[in-house]
Amino acid sequence: MKRSVAIENIINVLRLTGNHYCDNGRDEQDAEKILKRMEALGMLPPTVKGGSMNGWNRWETEDE
């Protein structure tokens, strides 16, 4: 999973709550803060399956 896809999913959850929708980019800023906090708490990116990175935890590159 790309990190940007994780951000998009967090934005969707924020919007589904109905009390956190902003057209001014705040949703994306808040989603970025949430993901950074989760990473700081020890959440790992998804595990790569296959290829030379098999079994490693990392975000897919954004240009893939």
C-alpha positions as a printed NumPy array, in Angstrom:
array([[  0.   ,   0.   ,   0.   ],
       [  1.208,   3.466,  -0.804],
       [  1.341,   5.931,   2.056],
       [ -0.914,   8.266,   0.07 ],
       [ -3.56 ,   5.525,  -0.104],
       [ -3.442,   5.218,   3.689],
       [ -3.92 ,   8.997,   3.934],
       [ -6.922,   8.806,   1.553],
       [ -8.49 ,   6.097,   3.711],
       [ -8.03 ,   8.15 ,   6.881],
       [ -9.62 ,  11.15 ,   5.124],
       [-12.594,   8.967,   4.171],
       [-13.058,   7.895,   7.786],
       [-12.842,  11.51 ,   8.965],
       [-15.482,  12.496,   6.432],
       [-17.739,   9.557,   7.306],
       [-17.907,  10.744,  10.898],
       [-19.865,  13.692,   9.551],
       [-18.336,  16.191,  11.947],
       [-14.948,  16.638,  10.323],
       [-15.378,  17.661,   6.708],
       [-13.365,  20.608,   5.385],
       [-12.864,  21.83 ,   1.828],
       [ -9.773,  23.79 ,   2.792],
       [ -7.313,  20.877,   2.927],
       [ -7.561,  20.435,   6.671],
       [ -8.776,  16.838,   6.257],
       [ -5.538,  15.923,   4.501],
       [ -3.44 ,  17.764,   7.086],
       [ -5.245,  16.011,   9.929],
       [ -4.925,  12.626,   8.194],
       [ -1.176,  13.208,   7.805],
       [ -0.892,  14.071,  11.512],
       [ -2.871,  10.955,  12.477],
       [ -0.699,   8.673,  10.34 ],
       [  2.545,  10.251,  11.61 ],
       [  1.345,   9.762,  15.186],
       [  0.445,   6.123,  14.519],
       [  3.884,   5.537,  12.982],
       [  5.532,   7.217,  15.998],
       [  3.606,   4.857,  18.275],
       [  5.093,   1.901,  16.41 ],
       [  2.602,   1.101,  13.656],
       [  4.485,  -0.462,  10.79 ],
       [  3.741,  -0.066,   7.089],
       [  2.276,  -3.132,   5.34 ],
       [  4.468,  -6.192,   4.82 ],
       [  5.765,  -6.588,   1.287],
       [  4.866,  -9.917,  -0.29 ],
       [  7.149, -11.115,  -3.061],
       [ 10.208,  -9.704,  -4.744],
       [ 13.491,  -8.791,  -3.125],
       [ 11.733,  -6.955,  -0.267],
       [  9.6  ,  -9.988,   0.716],
       [  8.728,  -9.901,   4.403],
       [  9.856,  -6.286,   4.938],
       [  7.542,  -3.592,   6.245],
       [  7.538,  -0.524,   4.032],
       [  5.242,   1.789,   2.134],
       [  5.134,   1.259,  -1.617],
       [  6.805,   4.052,  -3.528],
       [  4.422,   6.723,  -4.765],
       [  5.541,   6.347,  -8.382],
       [  4.527,   2.688,  -8.686]])
